[in-house]
Amino acid sequence: MKNFFFSIIIILTASAVLQQFLPWWIIVLPAFAVGFFYEQKSHIAFLSGFIAVFVMWSFYAFFLSAANDDILAQKVAALLPLQGKVSLLFIVTGTIGGLVSGFAALSGNLLRKTTE
């Protein structure tokens, strides 16, 4: 359980810092590294990567959208099949990032298990 929370904090922090300077897909590297170096069960590794980036991307999308009174988010939510609901757009955004990071953490975890 201790590794689970530490891995979430490390992935969230490293991804947030790296995304300020590098492309969006940089979230893969911290998640993969944490999945590789922290000994966890496979589903826990996936969940820690998913939760870390889901929370980060959802809150970041919320704060960016709140800065411009949800103008762009409302237009994007209207384009997607979300019935114009901005809150669903934040959930979709977080889910996409969470899946990418979760699978990266799972890949790192499974690679570590094959090298043991």
N, C-alpha and C positions, 0 to 999 in steps of 0.2 A: 504494500500500500504506500509505503514511503517512496519507493522508486516511481510509482505512478504519479504522485503529485510533483516530485522533482522533475520528472520528464516533461510534464505539462508546462511547468514554469520555465524550464530551459528552452523547450521548443517555442513557446509563446514569445519569450524575451528575444531569443536569437532571431526568430523570423521577423519580429517587429523591427528590430534594428537593421537587419539586412535588407528588408524591403524598402527602407528609406533611400537606399543607394543603388539597388540592383532590381532586375525584373521580378514580376510576381512569382515566377516559378522557383525562386530561390528558397521558398518555404520547404522544398524537397530536401535540401542539404541538412539543415538542423534536425529534421524529423528522421532522416535516414541515419544520421550519426547517433542520435539518441537511441533509436531502435537497435543499432548495432552494439553500442557500448553499455547500455543498461540491460541487465538480465531480467526479462519479463516474459510472461506467457504471450503468445502471439496475439490473442484478442485484446489483451491489455495494452500491448504496444500500439496496435491499430487505434484503440480507443483514446490513448493519450495523445497521439498525433492528431486525431480527428477533433477532439475537444479543444486542444490548444489553438488550432488555426480557425476552427469554427467560431470560437469566442472572439479571437482577434479580428477576423474579417467582418464579423457581424457588427461589433462595436465600432470598428473603423468606418464601415459603410454608414452606420448611423450618424457618427459625428461629422463625416464629410457631407452627408445629406442635410443635417441640421444646420450646417453653416450657410446653406443657400435656400432654406425654407422648403426643402424637399422638391424643388422645381424639377430638377433632372430626374430624380428617383420616381416621381409621379409619371413622367413621360415614358421612362423605361418600363415601369410596371404596367402602363397601359399597352405598350407594344407586346409584352410577354403575356401569356395566358394566366395572369395573376389578378384579373379583374380590377386593376388599378390600385391594389393594396400594397403600399410601400413596405409594410412590415413583412409581408411574404417575400418581397424582394431581398430584404436583409437576410432572411432565413435561407433563401436560395443561394445567395452570395456566400454565406458562411458554410453551407453544405458543400458547395463546389470546392472551396479551399480546404475544408475538412477532409473530404474524400482524397484529394491529392496528397495532403500531408499524412493522413492515416495509412494510405497504401505505401507511402515512402517509409514510414516508421515500421510497417509490417515487413517490407522488403529488407530493411536493415536488420530486423530481428531474425528473419529467416536465413539471411546470409550468415549471421553470427552462428546460428545453430548448425549450418552446414560446414563451418570451418572448425567446429569443436572436435 
